[in-house]
Amino acid sequence: WLPPHRSLKVTAGPPGPLPPIVQWGQPRSGSTFQFTLLCLIAKMRGRGTSPEPTCNFAPTLSADMLQPNTVFKTHRRPPAASNYSLFVSHGDKRLETSGLPEPVVVQTLARNKDLLNEVDRYRAAFGLSPDETEHIYGYMRYWSILRRCCGLQQSKYNRLRLHGCAVPIAVDSSEFPMCEAYNLTAVEVLFTQTRLYSYSPDGMQNKPGTCEADEQLLAKSISPTATAS
């Protein structure tokens, strides 16, 4: 058993560098959701510091890569070093974290569906101010729509719809992506206007028109090239 979160003892107030942060999760476990949240927080808190915060995917992570103001996402077990803050996302199977730093936040797929409460857990862990929390929630609200409706890693059910295939779940299922209910270009425009948009991790900017281009390619049975892993 692991606690839902523990405090990093980072207080609200003047921005400053954070200890290295590692997001470890199985593929399709909501790891990118957690990584994006952590990247936004690091860039908010580390603005104006040297070095500037960086956010990267690391196929393999070594201890010498773990420097202040760095955020890494990895699908492989991270090193047993003790100088970083660990965040974990569980998929179908729980990851074994013995021998690693105690996870600050443990995310499950079920919790990931509750956006407001999930963001609130990071507020508690990082000591975020109400304004910081509101900015993050506003960003992630749009990001979550675009994540499930656009690009290479969109919902498999939306892919089926775009290919003209039957979608094997009911519209009132929690898994139903509802992508056809949105004007995705309008969502992209609003996303670019969020206060944290400039802090987007590389490959996750979703400029207006990206979703429409992806839909056209998928309708022709060609995989889109947009979005990151």
GUNULUM-869839 format. One record per residue (C-alpha): x, y, z; residue number from 1. Coordinates in nm, 3 decimals. Example, Ala and Ser with C-alpha at 12.3 -4.5 7.8 and 13.67 -1.06 7.14 Angstrom:
<sites>
((1.230 -0.450 0.780) 1),
((1.367 -0.106 0.714) 2),
</sites>
This chain:
<sites>
((0.000 0.000 0.000) 1),
((0.120 0.354 -0.078) 2),
((-0.014 0.687 0.048) 3),
((-0.201 0.903 -0.207) 4),
((0.064 1.172 -0.182) 5),
((0.329 1.309 0.050) 6),
((0.450 1.665 0.078) 7),
((0.762 1.773 -0.109) 8),
((0.795 2.056 0.143) 9),
((0.792 2.307 -0.142) 10),
((0.605 2.613 -0.023) 11),
((0.410 2.863 -0.228) 12),
((0.595 3.187 -0.287) 13),
((0.906 3.290 -0.480) 14),
((0.987 3.051 -0.767) 15),
((1.297 2.838 -0.728) 16),
((1.464 2.525 -0.865) 17),
((1.308 2.191 -0.782) 18),
((1.487 1.865 -0.710) 19),
((1.495 1.626 -1.007) 20),
((1.155 1.471 -1.078) 21),
((1.095 1.127 -1.230) 22),
((0.762 1.008 -1.367) 23),
((0.758 0.630 -1.399) 24),
((0.462 0.450 -1.548) 25),
((0.351 0.172 -1.776) 26),
((0.252 0.269 -2.132) 27),
((-0.114 0.371 -2.153) 28),
((-0.134 0.420 -1.775) 29),
((-0.195 0.794 -1.787) 30),
((0.179 0.853 -1.761) 31),
((0.172 1.144 -2.006) 32),
((-0.104 1.310 -1.804) 33),
((0.112 1.291 -1.492) 34),
((0.429 1.395 -1.678) 35),
((0.254 1.700 -1.825) 36),
((0.129 1.810 -1.483) 37),
((0.479 1.776 -1.338) 38),
((0.633 1.966 -1.628) 39),
((0.392 2.256 -1.585) 40),
((0.465 2.275 -1.212) 41),
((0.841 2.261 -1.263) 42),
((0.832 2.537 -1.525) 43),
((0.611 2.757 -1.306) 44),
((0.830 2.711 -1.001) 45),
((1.159 2.724 -1.188) 46),
((1.095 3.027 -1.407) 47),
((1.386 3.267 -1.398) 48),
((1.620 3.014 -1.241) 49),
((1.933 2.866 -1.394) 50),
((1.929 2.621 -1.554) 51),
((1.581 2.658 -1.697) 52),
((1.356 2.357 -1.620) 53),
((1.356 2.086 -1.887) 54),
((1.107 1.804 -1.948) 55),
((1.210 1.495 -2.143) 56),
((1.120 1.134 -2.217) 57),
((1.405 0.897 -2.127) 58),
((1.393 0.541 -2.264) 59),
((1.662 0.460 -2.006) 60),
((1.733 0.681 -1.706) 61),
((2.069 0.695 -1.528) 62),
((2.155 0.860 -1.197) 63),
((2.388 1.118 -1.357) 64),
((2.094 1.256 -1.560) 65),
((1.909 1.355 -1.243) 66),
((1.990 1.723 -1.200) 67),
((1.788 2.006 -1.039) 68),
((1.507 2.147 -1.255) 69),
((1.481 1.831 -1.467) 70),
((1.162 1.631 -1.521) 71),
((1.189 1.288 -1.683) 72),
((0.926 1.045 -1.801) 73),
((1.030 0.682 -1.834) 74),
((0.864 0.345 -1.886) 75),
((1.159 0.157 -1.738) 76),
((1.247 0.122 -1.372) 77),
((1.442 0.432 -1.262) 78),
((1.772 0.416 -1.073) 79),
((1.781 0.358 -0.699) 80),
((1.934 0.701 -0.636) 81),
((1.779 0.897 -0.350) 82),
((1.817 1.252 -0.481) 83),
((1.496 1.271 -0.685) 84),
((1.121 1.287 -0.633) 85),
((0.936 0.987 -0.776) 86),
((0.584 0.996 -0.923) 87),
((0.421 0.673 -1.036) 88),
((0.129 0.585 -1.265) 89),
((-0.008 0.231 -1.243) 90),
((-0.172 0.059 -1.538) 91),
((-0.321 -0.288 -1.535) 92),
((-0.046 -0.407 -1.300) 93),
((0.104 -0.225 -1.005) 94),
((0.469 -0.129 -1.037) 95),
((0.708 -0.256 -0.770) 96),
((0.868 0.048 -0.606) 97),
((1.070 -0.119 -0.332) 98),
((1.427 0.009 -0.327) 99),
((1.324 0.341 -0.483) 100),
((1.238 0.676 -0.321) 101),
((0.889 0.674 -0.172) 102),
((0.649 0.794 -0.443) 103),
((0.511 1.143 -0.388) 104),
((0.193 1.078 -0.586) 105),
((0.064 0.738 -0.696) 106),
((-0.179 0.767 -0.985) 107),
((-0.416 0.498 -1.109) 108),
((-0.623 0.494 -1.426) 109),
((-0.941 0.528 -1.223) 110),
((-0.814 0.839 -1.044) 111),
((-0.687 0.989 -1.369) 112),
((-1.048 1.024 -1.488) 113),
((-1.124 1.266 -1.205) 114),
((-0.933 1.568 -1.335) 115),
((-1.016 1.822 -1.065) 116),
((-0.939 1.592 -0.773) 117),
((-0.623 1.463 -0.942) 118),
((-0.486 1.816 -0.989) 119),
((-0.572 1.888 -0.626) 120),
((-0.339 1.607 -0.514) 121),
((-0.046 1.792 -0.676) 122),
((-0.155 2.113 -0.508) 123),
((-0.113 1.934 -0.175) 124),
((0.219 1.772 -0.272) 125),
((0.384 2.090 -0.401) 126),
((0.210 2.347 -0.182) 127),
((0.065 2.521 -0.488) 128),
((-0.120 2.847 -0.442) 129),
((-0.488 2.874 -0.543) 130),
((-0.389 3.073 -0.855) 131),
((-0.128 2.816 -0.958) 132),
((-0.377 2.535 -0.909) 133),
((-0.640 2.717 -1.116) 134),
((-0.393 2.776 -1.399) 135),
((-0.295 2.410 -1.408) 136),
((-0.652 2.290 -1.401) 137),
((-0.746 2.530 -1.682) 138),
((-0.462 2.401 -1.897) 139),
((-0.526 2.032 -1.828) 140),
((-0.899 2.067 -1.901) 141),
((-0.826 2.152 -2.265) 142),
((-0.521 1.926 -2.286) 143),
((-0.727 1.623 -2.181) 144),
((-0.981 1.675 -2.460) 145),
((-0.710 1.710 -2.723) 146),
((-0.516 1.414 -2.588) 147),
((-0.806 1.173 -2.626) 148),
((-0.938 1.317 -2.954) 149),
((-0.626 1.399 -3.159) 150),
((-0.294 1.253 -3.265) 151),
((-0.123 0.916 -3.247) 152),
((-0.232 0.833 -2.893) 153),
((-0.594 0.937 -2.908) 154),
((-0.873 0.712 -2.784) 155),
((-0.898 0.384 -2.971) 156),
((-1.274 0.434 -2.982) 157),
((-1.237 0.768 -3.159) 158),
((-1.007 0.600 -3.411) 159),
((-1.278 0.343 -3.482) 160),
((-1.532 0.620 -3.536) 161),
((-1.304 0.807 -3.776) 162),
((-1.242 0.485 -3.969) 163),
((-1.617 0.439 -4.005) 164),
((-1.625 0.133 -3.778) 165),
((-1.877 0.049 -3.507) 166),
((-1.779 0.175 -3.161) 167),
((-1.830 -0.120 -2.921) 168),
((-1.925 0.086 -2.612) 169),
((-2.234 0.285 -2.519) 170),
((-2.234 0.664 -2.531) 171),
((-2.295 0.676 -2.154) 172),
((-1.986 0.466 -2.081) 173),
((-1.709 0.646 -1.893) 174),
((-1.474 0.523 -2.169) 175),
((-1.669 0.695 -2.448) 176),
((-1.444 0.983 -2.563) 177),
((-1.724 1.220 -2.684) 178),
((-1.490 1.369 -2.946) 179),
((-1.772 1.433 -3.194) 180),
((-1.932 1.665 -2.936) 181),
((-1.643 1.913 -2.965) 182),
((-1.535 2.168 -3.222) 183),
((-1.174 2.058 -3.184) 184),
((-1.029 2.356 -3.369) 185),
((-1.209 2.586 -3.122) 186),
((-1.070 2.378 -2.835) 187),
((-0.720 2.417 -2.982) 188),
((-0.762 2.794 -3.007) 189),
((-0.873 2.817 -2.643) 190),
((-0.586 2.588 -2.541) 191),
((-0.334 2.830 -2.694) 192),
((-0.487 3.108 -2.484) 193),
((-0.436 2.933 -2.149) 194),
((-0.188 3.101 -1.919) 195),
((0.044 2.800 -1.912) 196),
((0.041 2.719 -2.284) 197),
((0.398 2.846 -2.329) 198),
((0.508 2.584 -2.074) 199),
((0.377 2.294 -2.286) 200),
((0.620 2.001 -2.316) 201),
((0.776 1.963 -2.659) 202),
((0.538 1.806 -2.910) 203),
((0.224 1.885 -2.707) 204),
((0.141 2.234 -2.831) 205),
((-0.155 2.125 -3.051) 206),
((-0.165 2.436 -3.265) 207),
((-0.503 2.514 -3.427) 208),
((-0.568 2.285 -3.723) 209),
((-0.368 1.989 -3.592) 210),
((-0.675 1.786 -3.494) 211),
((-0.855 1.853 -3.821) 212),
((-0.551 1.737 -4.017) 213),
((-0.527 1.423 -3.802) 214),
((-0.895 1.344 -3.859) 215),
((-0.857 1.375 -4.235) 216),
((-0.556 1.143 -4.234) 217),
((-0.730 0.886 -4.015) 218),
((-1.040 0.894 -4.232) 219),
((-0.813 0.796 -4.520) 220),
((-0.659 0.517 -4.307) 221),
((-0.323 0.694 -4.276) 222),
((-0.172 0.730 -3.930) 223),
((-0.119 1.093 -3.825) 224),
((0.230 1.214 -3.742) 225),
((0.132 1.468 -3.477) 226),
((0.174 1.443 -3.096) 227),
((0.442 1.294 -2.877) 228),
((0.467 0.955 -2.710) 229),
</sites>
